[in-house]
């Protein structure tokens, strides 16, 4: 009899604690703004969609966002402070590997963003954002850390040099962009750094005289646009 009474008593206590803990989440303040710990699940499931803390409607501290198949591993984390709308953001694979990280202001990416190779912790790419748009140099790396490509952006479009490198660090292509189109001199190199093709782009198309080299000597010349291109 005592055992049954204990079980009933324990059950009542457990239910009360559970009800109390549930009452402590997903609350709002006197003005109807979210306040305190919030947790939301995907409709019709017990899988968390997000969890975090609000301070009178403002996100503070760490928020975790999940996918339907994520279980307890978030695919996105955002760390907020109480001073502004800037958060430190990290993206993960479903298995928990870091994919990229950087800062956001509201929904816009800002400042430096870093991306990582799929099979290692090595950096795959650096980008820079201003008001959610690419601005400055975007640098891509081989798995061993050597530069693959350097591209310059301004206000979200390619503007300036675009350079490609071999795994040994030799410049293979040197191109120029203006307003997201190839414009100006274009140089192509072999694995030893010798020019093999020299030409010019206008409005994203080959234009004027193009020269092809072998052993430092011109072996072919072509002029664009060709009669058939007109």
N, C-alpha and C positions, 0 to 999 in steps of 0.2 A: 504493500500500500504506500509506504514511504517513497519507494522507487517511482511509482506512478505519479505521485504528487510532485516529486522532484522534476520529472520529465515535463509535466504540465507547466510547472513554474518556470523551468528553463525555456520552454517554448514561448511562453508569454513574454519573458524578458527579451528573447531573441527577436521576436516580432516587433516588440516595442522599440528596440534599438534600431532595427531595420527601418521602421516607419520614421523614427527620429532622423536617421541619416538621410532618408529620401526627402524629408521636409527641409533639409539644410541645403539642397542643391536646386538649381533652376529657379532662383528667387529673383524678385524685382524690388527696387526701392520704392519710396513713397511717390516718386514721379513716374513709375512704371518702367524704369530703366533696369536692365539686367545687372544684378549685383551678387557677388559671391561666386561660388563654384557652379559652373554649368557643364552638363554632360548631355549630349544628344546621340541617339542611335539611329541607324538606318531604319526606315519604315518597315514594320513587321519583323524586325530582327532584334537580337540582343547585341549586335556588333556596333561598337562605338563609331560615331561619325566624327565627333570632335569632343574635346574636353579642355577646360581652361577656366580662368578666373576673371570676372569683371569687377570694375570699381565704378559704380554708378554709371554704367553704360560703356565704360572704357576698358578695353582689353589690357590686362597687366600680367606680367610674368610669362610663363611658357604655356602656349596652346599646342595641342597635338591633334592632327587630323589623320583620319584613317580611311582605308578603302574597305569594301565589303569582304575581301579575302585577307585582310591584314592581321586579324586576330589582335595581338597586343603590340604589334610593331607599327608605329605611325609612318606614313609616307611623306608627311610634311610637319615640321615644327616651326613655330614662330615665337620669338621672344620679344615681348613688348615692354615698354617702360611707361611711366605715368606722365612724362614730360611732353611727348610729341606723338605723331602718328607713324614713327619709324620703327620697324621691327627687323630683327635678325632672323633670316629664314634659311632653313635647310630642307633639301629634298632627298628622299631615300628610295631605294628599290623596295619591293615587297618583302625581301629578305633582310632588310635593314642596312644595306650598304649605302654610304653617302654618295649621292649623285652630283649635287651642286649646292652652293651656299653663297649668300650675299645679303643685301639689305633691300627693304621695300618701304616706300612711303605711301601709305594707303595701299593701292593696288599696283603702283608703279615701281619697277626696279630702279634702284639708284646706286651709284658708285660701282665699286669693283665686284664682279661675280666670278666665281671659280667653279669649273667643272672638272670631274675626275674620270679617269679611264675605267671602263667597265670591269676589268679584271685586276685592277690594282688601286692603290691609294695615290698614284702619281697624277699630277695635274694634266688634264687634257686640253684645257682652254681657259684663257682669261678674257673677260669682256668688261667694258665700262659703260654705265648707263647714266643718262641725264634725263630726268622726267619720263622714265619708262622707255627711252629710245637709246639705241647704241650710239656712243659718242667716244671717239678716240680709237686707240688701237685694240683690235681683236687678235689675240695671238693663240695659235693652235700648236700643240706639242706632240711629238712622237712619244711612245711609251717610256723611252729612256730619258725624256726631258729635253731633247733637242727640238728646236723650233721647226714646225712644218710649214706654217703660213703666217704672215703678218698682213692684216687688212686694216685700212683706216676708214672710220665712219664719222659722219657728222650729221647729227639730228636724225639718226636712223637709216641713213643711206650711205653707200660707199662713196668716199670722197678722198682721193689721194692715192698713195702707193699701195700695191697689192703684190707681195713678194712670196714666192714658193721656194722651199729648200729641200734638198735631198736628205736622207737619213744621216749622211756624213757632214751635213751643214753647208753644202755647196748651193749657192743661189741657182735655181733652175729657170725661174720666170720672174720678170720684172714688168709689171703692168701699171697703168694709171687709170683711175676712175674719176669721173666728174658727174655729179648728180646721178649716181648709180649706173652710169654707162661707161664702157671702155672708151677712153679719149686720150690720144697722144701716143708717144713712143712705146713700143713693146719689144722686149728683148728676151730671147730664149737661149739657155745655155746647156752644154752637155755636162756630164758628171765631173768633168775636170775644170769647169768654169769658163770654157771657151764659148763664144757666141756662135750659135748655129742658125738662128733666125733673127732677123731684124726687120721691123715694120712699123706701121702706124695704124691706129684705130680712130675712126670718126663715127660718133653716134652708134657705138657698139659693133661696128663692122670694119673689116679691113679696108684701108684707104691708101691710095698712093702706091709708092714703090716698096715692095717687099723683097728682101735679099735672103738667100739660103747659102750657108757656108759649109765647107768641109776642109779640114786642115788649115783653117785661116783664110781660105780663098773662096770667092763667090762662085758657086756652081749653078745657080739659078736665080733669075730675077722675074718677078711678076708684078703687074700693075693692077690695082683695084680702084673702082669696080671694073670688072671685065665686061666686054660688050654684051655677054649673055646675062649679066646681072642687072643691066639697066632696064 
